[in-house]
Structure formats: C-alpha cells, structure tokens
C-alpha cells in the first residue's frame, strides 16, 4: 500500500473514533457517511454550486460550475453501494472535476436503495441526459463505484441494447454522449483474483458486495442487470477506465478495458498502484487524485468534438 494511502486510512480511523456516530438504522448510516466525509471535502477549487430539479420526475441534481460557457457537460453518479451517498459526500471531487474540465457537472442525487430498486436510478439519470441533450452539444457520463455501473446501464438503455421498464431508447440522446468515464466500478464479475485477494477490506467483503446487489435488484429480479461484460460494446464512444490496485473490483475494470480494446480500441485504462477503492474521495491527502483528474480533463478535451 502506498504510504499516502496508509495515512488516509489512519485519518479515516481517527475521524470515525472522534465522531463515534450511531449506525443502528439506515438513516443513521446515511447521515454518518456524509458526516465522515466533511473533513475530506474541505479545500479544493471553488466553483458555483446549486441544487436543481430536472424532468417530469423532479430528479434532484447538484449543479457544479454553471458559470462555465461550454458546449459540453458532465453527468455524474456518485458511489455508495446504491444505499448511501450524495453529491455532498463527493463535493471536493465534483468541484475539482468541474474546475479542471472547465465545464458544468450535473451530479445526480438518484433515489437510494433498498427503498428504490433498479431501474429507478437508470430512469432518473436518463431524465437528466434528455434534459441536457437540447442544451449542450456533447455529454460525458461519469461515475464512481456503483455510480459507474449505473452509467453503463444508462448508456445501454438509451442505446436500446436492453429493455428497461418505463424507459424508451433514445438514440438521439445517446448519440450526443461523447465519452464514458468510469472510476472503479463493478461490471459483473462474480469471482476474480482481485476479489479473492482483497475482499477482506471492510465494506468490500463478499458479503458486503452481495448485500449491495440485494439492495438494488428487485425481488425476483435477475443479477444480469449488473453484468455489463456480456453486453455489446460496439456503440461505446471514447472510454476512460480508472481502477485502484488494492480493490476487489479492480479486475472488473481490467475485464471491461480488455473487452472494449477488442471491439474498438477506444479506451484509456489507468490503474493506480497502492490505493484502495473510493480513493478519489480523499484528494485532501492523496496527491494521486489531482493527477487523475488532470488526466481525465486531458482525455475529455481530446474527445470533445470542437466545432469549426
């Protein structure tokens, strides 16, 4: 493990000990998740930030960088195992993305599981994409952890690659998606060397991962809605895949990168050594985070069609 990551782990432990938050109910767990990230979100670049409602279902969105005059925008989905998380928990990351990419970031505060099951979240993200399709020329979908999974699902749903209840394919909106940026997502592997090696990490054990899947999949539903490795990748635009070396889900990213490489070759794969899952939320102490975001901004700019 990288020395900076060890320091992050020690700081996380100090925060947990100092806050001593209750976690007897789901509401307490969600609130605790946000409180434990307050310190981590301090500092970083400052951009405009506001809350808006989008579409007929009033999807809750946190808008970062509305002051940027840009022909493109990022739609972001946060991680949190489908059950916790909010733009607030990823605030510094989202501000930095907006600042480095010089464009607005629409961070979707999608409905959480288990109260809301798949495909509710897909439909909510699709509403945001449809809203933006008439306002910007190019859209980049990004997300971390389960948020990355959600963005793959949404892209395929809009492209008509598989049917989703209450959502019609929208090839026009899908055609405006210029790039997909995914940070350490889960894409369908049920076993892998990384899962066997690193599934002892708290919050990422096999039992933990199974509980997240149970939370999002409807009763009687099919796990294949989470398997993005057996879906046609032919339609993918440019893809940026980020993984953490010390992460049970690392090999999911490797597998998806290999799949895309074999189809179009239009993929950048960036595996960061010595760091763990969700490391992008720890930019206050991890210098690797700033480096990754600069890399993402370069990739985004290179894949933004510039009108003559």
C-alpha positions as a Markdown table, in Angstrom:
| # | Residue | x | y | z |
|---|---|---|---|---|
| 1 | Unk | 0.0 | 0.0 | 0.0 |
| 2 | Unk | 1.2 | 3.5 | -0.9 |
| 3 | Unk | 2.4 | 5.5 | 2.2 |
| 4 | Unk | -0.1 | 8.2 | 1.4 |
| 5 | Unk | -2.9 | 5.7 | 1.4 |
| 6 | Unk | -1.8 | 4.4 | 4.8 |
| 7 | Unk | -2.0 | 8.0 | 6.1 |
| 8 | Unk | -5.6 | 8.2 | 4.7 |
| 9 | Unk | -6.6 | 5.0 | 6.5 |
| 10 | Unk | -5.2 | 6.4 | 9.8 |
| 11 | Unk | -7.0 | 9.7 | 9.3 |
| 12 | Unk | -10.3 | 7.8 | 8.5 |
| 13 | Unk | -9.9 | 5.8 | 11.7 |
| 14 | Unk | -9.4 | 9.0 | 13.7 |
| 15 | Unk | -12.5 | 10.6 | 12.2 |
| 16 | Unk | -14.6 | 7.5 | 13.0 |
| 17 | Unk | -13.3 | 7.4 | 16.5 |
| 18 | Unk | -13.8 | 11.2 | 17.1 |
| 19 | Unk | -17.3 | 11.2 | 15.7 |
| 20 | Unk | -18.5 | 8.0 | 17.3 |
| 21 | Unk | -21.6 | 8.0 | 15.2 |
| 22 | Unk | -24.5 | 5.6 | 15.8 |
| 23 | Unk | -25.3 | 3.2 | 13.0 |
| 24 | Unk | -28.4 | 1.3 | 14.2 |
| 25 | Unk | -30.7 | 2.5 | 11.4 |
| 26 | Unk | -30.3 | 3.1 | 7.7 |
| 27 | Unk | -30.9 | 6.8 | 8.3 |
| 28 | Unk | -28.1 | 6.9 | 10.8 |
| 29 | Unk | -25.8 | 5.1 | 8.4 |
| 30 | Unk | -26.5 | 7.5 | 5.6 |
| 31 | Unk | -26.1 | 10.5 | 7.8 |
| 32 | Unk | -22.8 | 9.1 | 9.2 |
| 33 | Unk | -21.5 | 8.5 | 5.7 |
| 34 | Unk | -21.9 | 12.2 | 5.0 |
| 35 | Unk | -20.5 | 13.4 | 8.3 |
| 36 | Unk | -17.4 | 11.3 | 8.0 |
| 37 | Unk | -16.6 | 13.0 | 4.7 |
| 38 | Unk | -17.0 | 16.6 | 5.8 |
| 39 | Unk | -13.3 | 16.9 | 6.6 |
| 40 | Unk | -12.2 | 15.3 | 3.3 |
| 41 | Unk | -14.3 | 17.7 | 1.3 |
| 42 | Unk | -12.7 | 20.8 | 2.8 |
| 43 | Unk | -10.5 | 22.9 | 0.4 |
| 44 | Unk | -10.0 | 22.4 | -3.3 |
| 45 | Unk | -11.1 | 24.7 | -6.1 |
| 46 | Unk | -14.2 | 26.8 | -5.7 |
| 47 | Unk | -16.9 | 26.7 | -8.4 |
| 48 | Unk | -20.5 | 27.8 | -8.4 |
| 49 | Unk | -22.8 | 25.2 | -6.9 |
| 50 | Unk | -26.6 | 25.0 | -6.8 |
| 51 | Unk | -29.5 | 22.5 | -6.5 |
| 52 | Unk | -32.0 | 22.0 | -9.3 |
| 53 | Unk | -34.8 | 19.7 | -10.2 |
| 54 | Unk | -34.9 | 18.1 | -13.6 |
| 55 | Unk | -37.6 | 16.4 | -15.7 |
| 56 | Unk | -41.2 | 15.3 | -15.0 |
| 57 | Unk | -40.0 | 13.3 | -12.0 |
| 58 | Unk | -38.2 | 16.2 | -10.5 |
| 59 | Unk | -34.8 | 14.4 | -10.3 |
| 60 | Unk | -32.6 | 16.0 | -7.7 |
| 61 | Unk | -29.4 | 17.3 | -9.2 |
| 62 | Unk | -26.4 | 19.2 | -7.8 |
| 63 | Unk | -25.1 | 21.5 | -10.5 |
| 64 | Unk | -21.4 | 22.5 | -10.3 |
| 65 | Unk | -19.8 | 25.2 | -12.5 |
| 66 | Unk | -22.9 | 26.6 | -14.1 |
| 67 | Unk | -20.8 | 29.7 | -14.9 |
| 68 | Unk | -18.8 | 27.8 | -17.5 |
| 69 | Unk | -19.8 | 28.6 | -21.1 |
| 70 | Unk | -19.2 | 25.2 | -22.6 |
| 71 | Unk | -20.7 | 23.1 | -25.4 |
| 72 | Unk | -20.3 | 20.0 | -23.3 |
| 73 | Unk | -21.2 | 18.9 | -19.8 |
| 74 | Unk | -20.6 | 16.0 | -17.4 |
| 75 | Unk | -23.4 | 14.0 | -15.9 |
| 76 | Unk | -22.0 | 12.3 | -12.7 |
| 77 | Unk | -23.4 | 9.5 | -10.5 |
| 78 | Unk | -21.8 | 9.0 | -7.0 |
| 79 | Unk | -20.9 | 5.7 | -5.4 |
| 80 | Unk | -22.0 | 4.3 | -2.1 |
| 81 | Unk | -23.2 | 0.8 | -2.7 |
| 82 | Unk | -26.5 | 2.1 | -4.0 |
| 83 | Unk | -27.6 | 2.7 | -0.4 |
| 84 | Unk | -25.6 | 5.7 | 0.8 |
| 85 | Unk | -24.0 | 8.8 | -0.8 |
| 86 | Unk | -25.0 | 12.1 | -2.3 |
| 87 | Unk | -23.2 | 14.9 | -4.2 |
| 88 | Unk | -22.4 | 16.3 | -0.8 |
| 89 | Unk | -20.2 | 13.2 | 0.0 |
| 90 | Unk | -18.3 | 13.7 | -3.2 |
| 91 | Unk | -18.2 | 17.5 | -3.1 |
| 92 | Unk | -14.5 | 18.2 | -3.5 |
| 93 | Unk | -14.2 | 15.6 | -6.3 |
| 94 | Unk | -17.1 | 17.2 | -8.2 |
| 95 | Unk | -15.7 | 20.7 | -7.7 |
| 96 | Unk | -12.3 | 19.7 | -8.9 |
| 97 | Unk | -13.8 | 17.9 | -11.9 |
| 98 | Unk | -15.7 | 21.0 | -12.9 |
| 99 | Unk | -12.7 | 23.2 | -12.4 |
| 100 | Unk | -10.2 | 21.1 | -14.3 |
| 101 | Unk | -12.6 | 20.2 | -17.2 |
| 102 | Unk | -13.9 | 23.8 | -17.4 |
| 103 | Unk | -17.5 | 22.6 | -17.8 |
| 104 | Unk | -20.6 | 22.1 | -15.7 |
| 105 | Unk | -21.1 | 18.9 | -13.8 |
| 106 | Unk | -24.6 | 17.7 | -13.2 |
| 107 | Unk | -24.3 | 15.3 | -10.2 |
| 108 | Unk | -27.4 | 13.2 | -9.9 |
| 109 | Unk | -28.7 | 12.5 | -6.4 |
| 110 | Unk | -30.5 | 9.4 | -7.5 |
| 111 | Unk | -33.0 | 7.6 | -5.4 |
| 112 | Unk | -31.3 | 5.2 | -3.0 |
| 113 | Unk | -31.8 | 1.5 | -2.4 |
| 114 | Unk | -33.4 | -0.5 | -0.9 |
| 115 | Unk | -36.4 | 1.8 | -1.0 |
| 116 | Unk | -35.9 | 2.4 | -4.7 |
| 117 | Unk | -34.9 | -0.6 | -6.8 |
| 118 | Unk | -33.5 | -0.9 | -10.3 |
| 119 | Unk | -34.3 | 0.6 | -12.8 |
| 120 | Unk | -35.5 | 3.7 | -11.0 |
| 121 | Unk | -32.0 | 5.1 | -10.9 |
| 122 | Unk | -31.4 | 4.4 | -14.6 |
| 123 | Unk | -34.6 | 6.3 | -15.5 |
| 124 | Unk | -33.5 | 9.3 | -13.3 |
| 125 | Unk | -30.1 | 9.6 | -15.0 |
| 126 | Unk | -31.8 | 9.3 | -18.4 |
| 127 | Unk | -34.1 | 12.2 | -17.5 |
| 128 | Unk | -31.0 | 14.4 | -16.8 |
| 129 | Unk | -29.4 | 13.3 | -20.1 |
| 130 | Unk | -32.6 | 14.1 | -22.0 |
| 131 | Unk | -32.7 | 17.5 | -20.4 |
| 132 | Unk | -29.2 | 18.3 | -21.3 |
| 133 | Unk | -29.5 | 17.0 | -24.9 |
| 134 | Unk | -31.2 | 20.1 | -26.0 |
| 135 | Unk | -28.9 | 22.4 | -24.1 |
| 136 | Unk | -25.4 | 21.2 | -24.9 |
| 137 | Unk | -23.8 | 19.5 | -27.9 |
| 138 | Unk | -21.8 | 16.8 | -26.1 |
| 139 | Unk | -22.3 | 14.9 | -22.9 |
| 140 | Unk | -19.8 | 12.9 | -20.8 |
| 141 | Unk | -21.2 | 10.3 | -18.4 |
| 142 | Unk | -19.0 | 9.7 | -15.3 |
| 143 | Unk | -19.4 | 7.9 | -12.0 |
| 144 | Unk | -17.5 | 6.0 | -9.3 |
| 145 | Unk | -18.2 | 2.6 | -7.9 |
| 146 | Unk | -21.9 | 1.7 | -8.3 |
| 147 | Unk | -22.3 | 5.1 | -10.0 |
| 148 | Unk | -20.0 | 3.8 | -12.7 |
| 149 | Unk | -22.2 | 0.7 | -13.0 |
| 150 | Unk | -25.3 | 2.9 | -13.2 |
| 151 | Unk | -23.8 | 5.0 | -16.0 |
| 152 | Unk | -23.0 | 1.9 | -18.1 |
| 153 | Unk | -26.6 | 0.7 | -17.5 |
| 154 | Unk | -28.0 | 4.0 | -18.6 |
| 155 | Unk | -25.9 | 4.2 | -21.7 |
| 156 | Unk | -27.0 | 0.8 | -22.9 |
| 157 | Unk | -30.7 | 1.6 | -22.0 |
| 158 | Unk | -30.6 | 4.8 | -24.1 |
| 159 | Unk | -28.9 | 3.0 | -26.9 |
| 160 | Unk | -31.6 | 0.3 | -27.0 |
| 161 | Unk | -29.2 | -2.5 | -26.1 |
| 162 | Unk | -31.6 | -3.9 | -23.5 |
| 163 | Unk | -35.1 | -3.1 | -22.4 |
| 164 | Unk | -35.8 | -1.1 | -19.3 |
| 165 | Unk | -39.2 | -0.7 | -17.8 |
| 166 | Unk | -40.6 | 2.8 | -18.1 |
| 167 | Unk | -37.8 | 4.0 | -20.4 |
| 168 | Unk | -37.8 | 4.1 | -24.1 |
| 169 | Unk | -34.5 | 4.0 | -26.0 |
| 170 | Unk | -33.3 | 7.5 | -27.1 |
| 171 | Unk | -30.8 | 7.1 | -29.9 |
| 172 | Unk | -30.7 | 10.9 | -30.4 |
| 173 | Unk | -29.6 | 11.5 | -26.8 |
| 174 | Unk | -27.2 | 8.5 | -26.8 |
| 175 | Unk | -25.5 | 9.9 | -29.9 |
| 176 | Unk | -24.6 | 13.1 | -28.0 |
| 177 | Unk | -22.7 | 11.1 | -25.4 |
| 178 | Unk | -19.1 | 11.8 | -26.4 |
| 179 | Unk | -17.4 | 9.8 | -23.7 |
| 180 | Unk | -17.8 | 7.5 | -20.7 |
| 181 | Unk | -15.5 | 8.0 | -17.6 |
| 182 | Unk | -15.8 | 5.2 | -15.0 |
| 183 | Unk | -14.0 | 5.1 | -11.7 |
| 184 | Unk | -13.5 | 1.6 | -10.1 |
| 185 | Unk | -17.0 | 0.3 | -11.0 |
| 186 | Unk | -18.4 | -3.2 | -10.7 |
| 187 | Unk | -19.2 | -4.6 | -14.1 |
| 188 | Unk | -20.4 | -8.1 | -13.4 |
| 189 | Unk | -17.6 | -10.5 | -12.3 |
| 190 | Unk | -18.6 | -12.9 | -9.6 |
| 191 | Unk | -15.1 | -14.1 | -9.0 |
| 192 | Unk | -11.6 | -12.8 | -9.8 |
| 193 | Unk | -8.1 | -12.7 | -8.5 |
| 194 | Unk | -8.6 | -9.2 | -7.1 |
| 195 | Unk | -11.9 | -10.3 | -5.4 |
| 196 | Unk | -10.1 | -13.2 | -3.8 |
| 197 | Unk | -7.1 | -11.2 | -2.7 |
| 198 | Unk | -8.8 | -8.0 | -1.4 |
| 199 | Unk | -12.3 | -9.0 | -0.2 |
| 200 | Unk | -11.2 | -8.8 | 3.4 |
| 201 | Unk | -11.4 | -4.9 | 3.3 |
| 202 | Unk | -14.3 | -3.5 | 5.5 |
| 203 | Unk | -17.2 | -2.5 | 3.3 |
| 204 | Unk | -15.9 | -4.5 | 0.4 |
| 205 | Unk | -16.2 | -8.1 | 1.6 |
| 206 | Unk | -18.1 | -10.7 | -0.5 |
| 207 | Unk | -20.9 | -10.4 | 2.0 |
| 208 | Unk | -20.9 | -6.6 | 1.7 |
| 209 | Unk | -20.9 | -6.7 | -2.1 |
| 210 | Unk | -23.8 | -9.3 | -2.1 |
| 211 | Unk | -25.8 | -7.0 | 0.3 |
| 212 | Unk | -25.4 | -4.1 | -2.1 |
| 213 | Unk | -26.7 | -6.2 | -5.0 |
| 214 | Unk | -29.6 | -7.4 | -2.9 |
| 215 | Unk | -30.5 | -3.8 | -2.1 |
| 216 | Unk | -30.7 | -2.7 | -5.7 |
| 217 | Unk | -32.1 | -5.7 | -7.6 |
| 218 | Unk | -35.9 | -6.1 | -7.3 |
| 219 | Unk | -37.4 | -9.2 | -5.7 |
| 220 | Unk | -37.3 | -12.0 | -8.2 |
| 221 | Unk | -35.0 | -9.8 | -10.4 |
| 222 | Unk | -32.1 | -11.0 | -12.5 |
| 223 | Unk | -28.5 | -10.2 | -11.5 |
| 224 | Unk | -27.7 | -9.8 | -15.2 |
| 225 | Unk | -28.8 | -6.2 | -14.9 |
| 226 | Unk | -25.5 | -5.6 | -13.2 |
| 227 | Unk | -23.4 | -7.6 | -15.7 |
| 228 | Unk | -22.0 | -5.2 | -18.2 |
| 229 | Unk | -19.4 | -7.5 | -19.5 |
| 230 | Unk | -21.9 | -9.5 | -21.6 |
| 231 | Unk | -23.4 | -6.5 | -23.3 |
| 232 | Unk | -22.3 | -5.4 | -26.8 |
| 233 | Unk | -19.7 | -2.7 | -26.5 |
| 234 | Unk | -19.9 | -1.8 | -30.2 |
| 235 | Unk | -21.7 | 1.5 | -29.6 |
| 236 | Unk | -19.3 | 2.8 | -26.9 |
| 237 | Unk | -17.8 | 6.3 | -27.5 |
| 238 | Unk | -14.4 | 7.0 | -26.0 |
| 239 | Unk | -14.0 | 5.4 | -22.6 |
| 240 | Unk | -11.8 | 6.2 | -19.6 |
| 241 | Unk | -11.5 | 3.5 | -17.1 |
| 242 | Unk | -9.9 | 4.1 | -13.7 |
| 243 | Unk | -9.1 | 1.3 | -11.2 |
| 244 | Unk | -7.4 | 1.0 | -7.8 |
| 245 | Unk | -4.8 | -1.7 | -7.4 |
| 246 | Unk | -5.9 | -2.7 | -3.9 |
| 247 | Unk | -9.6 | -3.2 | -4.7 |
| 248 | Unk | -11.8 | -6.3 | -5.0 |
| 249 | Unk | -13.4 | -4.7 | -8.1 |
| 250 | Unk | -10.1 | -4.0 | -9.9 |
| 251 | Unk | -10.4 | -6.9 | -12.2 |
| 252 | Unk | -13.9 | -5.8 | -13.3 |
| 253 | Unk | -12.2 | -2.7 | -14.8 |
| 254 | Unk | -9.5 | -4.8 | -16.4 |
| 255 | Unk | -12.0 | -7.1 | -17.9 |
| 256 | Unk | -14.1 | -4.2 | -19.3 |
| 257 | Unk | -11.0 | -2.5 | -20.7 |
| 258 | Unk | -10.0 | -5.7 | -22.5 |
| 259 | Unk | -13.5 | -6.1 | -23.9 |
| 260 | Unk | -13.5 | -2.5 | -25.3 |
| 261 | Unk | -10.0 | -2.8 | -26.6 |
| 262 | Unk | -11.0 | -5.9 | -28.6 |
| 263 | Unk | -14.0 | -4.1 | -30.1 |
| 264 | Unk | -13.0 | -0.5 | -30.8 |
| 265 | Unk | -9.7 | 0.1 | -29.1 |
| 266 | Unk | -11.0 | 3.5 | -28.0 |
| 267 | Unk | -10.3 | 3.1 | -24.3 |
| 268 | Unk | -7.8 | 4.5 | -21.8 |
| 269 | Unk | -7.1 | 2.3 | -18.8 |
| 270 | Unk | -5.5 | 3.8 | -15.8 |
| 271 | Unk | -4.7 | 1.6 | -12.8 |
| 272 | Unk | -3.4 | 3.5 | -9.7 |
| 273 | Unk | -0.9 | 1.4 | -7.7 |
| 274 | Unk | -1.0 | 1.3 | -3.9 |
| 275 | Unk | -4.5 | 2.7 | -3.4 |
| 276 | Unk | -7.9 | 1.3 | -2.4 |
| 277 | Unk | -11.5 | 1.6 | -3.5 |
| 278 | Unk | -13.1 | 5.0 | -3.3 |
| 279 | Unk | -9.6 | 6.7 | -3.2 |
| 280 | Unk | -10.9 | 9.6 | -5.4 |
| 281 | Unk | -12.8 | 10.9 | -2.4 |
| 282 | Unk | -9.6 | 11.5 | -0.5 |
| 283 | Unk | -8.0 | 14.2 | -2.6 |
| 284 | Unk | -7.2 | 16.3 | 0.5 |
| 285 | Unk | -4.4 | 13.9 | 1.4 |
| 286 | Unk | -3.8 | 11.8 | -1.8 |
| 287 | Unk | -1.8 | 13.5 | -4.5 |
| 288 | Unk | -2.8 | 10.8 | -6.9 |
| 289 | Unk | -6.4 | 12.2 | -7.1 |
| 290 | Unk | -5.3 | 15.6 | -8.6 |
| 291 | Unk | -3.1 | 13.7 | -11.1 |
| 292 | Unk | -6.0 | 11.5 | -12.1 |
| 293 | Unk | -8.4 | 14.4 | -12.5 |
| 294 | Unk | -5.9 | 16.3 | -14.7 |
| 295 | Unk | -5.6 | 13.1 | -16.8 |
| 296 | Unk | -9.4 | 12.9 | -17.1 |
| 297 | Unk | -9.6 | 16.5 | -18.1 |
| 298 | Unk | -7.0 | 15.9 | -20.9 |
| 299 | Unk | -8.9 | 12.8 | -22.1 |
| 300 | Unk | -12.2 | 14.8 | -22.0 |
| 301 | Unk | -10.8 | 17.6 | -24.0 |
| 302 | Unk | -9.2 | 15.3 | -26.6 |
| 303 | Unk | -12.6 | 13.6 | -27.1 |
| 304 | Unk | -14.7 | 16.7 | -27.3 |
| 305 | Unk | -15.6 | 17.5 | -30.9 |
| 306 | Unk | -14.7 | 21.1 | -31.5 |
| 307 | Unk | -17.0 | 23.0 | -33.8 |
| 308 | Unk | -15.2 | 24.9 | -36.5 |
